[in-house]
Amino acid sequence: MVPLIAIALKHRILMVGIFVLVLPGGLVAFGQLTIEAYPDPTPPTVTITTQSQGLSAEVPIAKQVAGIKHLPNICTISLYGLSSVNLQFTFDYSRYCPAGVRKPCQTSRTCW
């Protein structure tokens, strides 16, 4: 390792030339990175959708989930018997399900 450092210090202009040749390749490679290489900045979100004729289920659901820790945002929307409650958690939530909560579905079908 010491001889390599000695050669690099002795031939400084060669090292700068190698740096100038390698730098454009690094910039091109950086520009081609996919978005998966960066952390996901969106907070964890849960959407609860209910469908009932003539009733709005958003208010009872919003009241039930209002006491959950690390839940700063609750957004509710109701249209013609269809209610949607969006829960946006902070990043410091713990990864456990409270009592009475089922594990998430892999598809949009009902969990059993």
Backbone hydrogen bonds in HBPLUS format (Angstrom, degrees):
<---DONOR---> <-ACCEPTOR-->    atom                        ^
c    i                          cat <-CA-CA->   ^        H-A-AA   ^      H-
h    n   atom  resd res      DA  || num        DHA   H-A  angle D-A-AA Bond
n    s   type  num  typ     dist DA aas  dist angle  dist       angle   num
A0005-ILE N   A0001-MET O   3.18 MM   4  6.52 155.1  2.24 150.3 156.6     1
A0006-ALA N   A0002-VAL O   2.98 MM   4  6.21 157.0  2.03 151.4 158.2     2
A0007-ILE N   A0003-PRO O   2.93 MM   4  6.16 155.4  1.99 148.5 154.3     3
A0008-ALA N   A0004-LEU O   2.97 MM   4  6.18 157.8  2.02 145.0 151.4     4
A0009-LEU N   A0005-ILE O   2.93 MM   4  6.14 154.6  1.99 149.2 155.4     5
A0010-LYS N   A0006-ALA O   2.98 MM   4  6.09 144.8  2.10 140.6 150.4     6
A0011-HIS N   A0007-ILE O   2.95 MM   4  6.05 153.3  2.02 150.7 156.7     7
A0015-MET N   A0011-HIS O   3.16 MM   4  6.53 153.8  2.23 147.5 154.8     8
A0016-VAL N   A0012-ARG O   2.97 MM   4  6.27 156.2  2.03 152.4 158.5     9
A0017-GLY N   A0013-ILE O   2.97 MM   4  6.16 153.3  2.04 143.2 150.8    10
A0018-ILE N   A0014-LEU O   2.94 MM   4  6.24 156.0  2.00 149.3 155.1    11
A0019-PHE N   A0015-MET O   2.94 MM   4  6.15 156.0  2.00 144.5 151.6    12
A0020-VAL N   A0016-VAL O   2.91 MM   4  6.14 158.1  1.96 149.4 154.7    13
A0021-LEU N   A0017-GLY O   3.02 MM   4  6.26 146.1  2.14 143.3 152.3    14
A0022-VAL N   A0018-ILE O   2.96 MM   4  6.16 148.7  2.05 148.9 156.9    15
A0023-LEU N   A0019-PHE O   2.94 MM   4  5.94 152.5  2.02 153.6 159.9    16
A0026-GLY N   A0022-VAL O   3.16 MM   4  6.50 152.0  2.24 152.9 161.4    17
A0027-LEU N   A0023-LEU O   3.03 MM   4  6.30 154.7  2.09 154.7 161.8    18
A0028-VAL N   A0024-PRO O   2.95 MM   4  6.17 157.6  2.00 150.4 155.9    19
A0029-ALA N   A0025-GLY O   2.99 MM   4  6.15 161.4  2.02 144.6 149.9    20
A0030-PHE N   A0026-GLY O   2.93 MM   4  6.08 152.8  2.01 143.0 150.5    21
A0031-GLY N   A0027-LEU O   3.02 MM   4  6.22 152.4  2.10 142.5 149.6    22
A0032-GLN N   A0028-VAL O   3.19 MM   4  6.44 129.2  2.46 140.8 153.5    23
A0032-GLN N   A0029-ALA O   3.22 MM   3  5.22 139.2  2.39  95.9 107.1    24
A0033-LEU N   A0030-PHE O   3.30 MM   3  5.46 167.9  2.32 108.0 111.0    25
A0037-ALA N   A0034-THR O   3.14 MM   3  5.86 165.7  2.16 118.5 123.0    26
A0038-TYR N   A0035-ILE O   3.12 MM   3  5.73 168.0  2.14 118.4 122.2    27
A0089-PHE N   A0044-PRO O   2.88 MM  45  5.43 159.1  1.92 164.8 170.5    28
A0046-VAL N   A0087-LEU O   2.84 MM  41  5.06 158.0  1.89 146.7 154.3    29
A0087-LEU N   A0046-VAL O   2.73 MM  41  5.06 171.5  1.73 161.8 164.7    30
A0048-ILE N   A0085-VAL O   2.79 MM  37  5.05 167.4  1.81 150.1 154.4    31
A0085-VAL N   A0048-ILE O   2.77 MM  37  5.05 160.2  1.80 148.7 155.7    32
A0050-THR N   A0083-SER O   2.84 MM  33  5.18 161.1  1.88 147.9 154.3    33
A0083-SER N   A0050-THR O   2.86 MM  33  5.18 166.3  1.88 149.5 154.2    34
A0052-SER N   A0081-GLY O   2.78 MM  29  5.00 162.3  1.81 152.4 157.6    35
A0061-ILE N   A0057-ALA O   3.26 MM   4  6.34 162.4  2.30 150.2 155.4    36
A0062-ALA N   A0058-GLU O   2.88 MM   4  5.94 162.2  1.91 149.6 155.3    37
A0063-LYS N   A0059-VAL O   2.97 MM   4  6.14 153.9  2.04 151.0 157.7    38
A0064-GLN N   A0060-PRO O   3.07 MM   4  6.25 150.3  2.16 141.9 149.4    39
A0065-VAL N   A0061-ILE O   3.07 MM   4  6.31 154.9  2.14 155.7 161.3    40
A0068-ILE N   A0065-VAL O   3.21 MM   3  5.64 171.5  2.21 120.0 121.6    41
A0090-THR N   A0070-HIS O   3.04 MM  20  5.42 150.1  2.13 139.8 143.6    42
A0088-GLN N   A0073-ASN O   3.05 MM  15  5.24 173.6  2.05 153.1 153.9    43
A0075-CYS N   A0086-ASN O   2.93 MM  11  5.05 166.1  1.95 148.4 153.1    44
A0086-ASN N   A0075-CYS O   2.74 MM  11  5.05 171.1  1.75 158.1 160.1    45
A0077-ILE N   A0084-SER O   2.84 MM   7  5.18 153.7  1.91 154.0 161.3    46
A0084-SER N   A0077-ILE O   2.78 MM   7  5.18 161.0  1.81 161.1 164.3    47
A0079-LEU N   A0082-LEU O   2.81 MM   3  5.20 167.3  1.82 156.4 160.3    48
A0082-LEU N   A0079-LEU O   2.74 MM   3  5.20 154.2  1.80 127.8 137.0    49
A0101-VAL N   A0098-PRO O   3.19 MM   3  5.83 155.2  2.25 142.1 141.0    50
